[in-house]
Amino acid sequence: MSDQVVAVLDWIAILCLLAGALLSLVAGVGLIRFPDLLSRMHTAAKPQVLGLLLVLVGIGIRLIPEETNVFNVGTLLLVGLFQVVTVPVAGHIAARVAYRTGRVREDLIVRDELADRLAAKRRSDGGGEGLPETQA
């Protein structure tokens, strides 16, 4: 590759790395600043994953001009894939557990679809032992 193309790729990689680092910083600040569990989980999942993906893209672009093997790029792809697949699932499970245990501020919930399902389950189970009474 010519030196000019490598220089352009380096600048693109730098921008991706900086944007990814900034998004990760925003996610960390959001974990401290947001008022409730659901908001904190949102900021921990969304910008963190996008920030990591941007960092991985920046690293991948930086590896293009070098003589590398497929293992390096494959590893980056696997890390990105596992993050995209696992973080939303883990966030959903944690939010559902927090909701069922009553650790969610109900005044901040605009639309509560799970309350109807839990109430129907409580009625069909004959009282719903184990579910908090505040969720009815």
Order of alpha helices (4+ residues) and beta strands (2+ residues): alpha-alpha-alpha-alpha
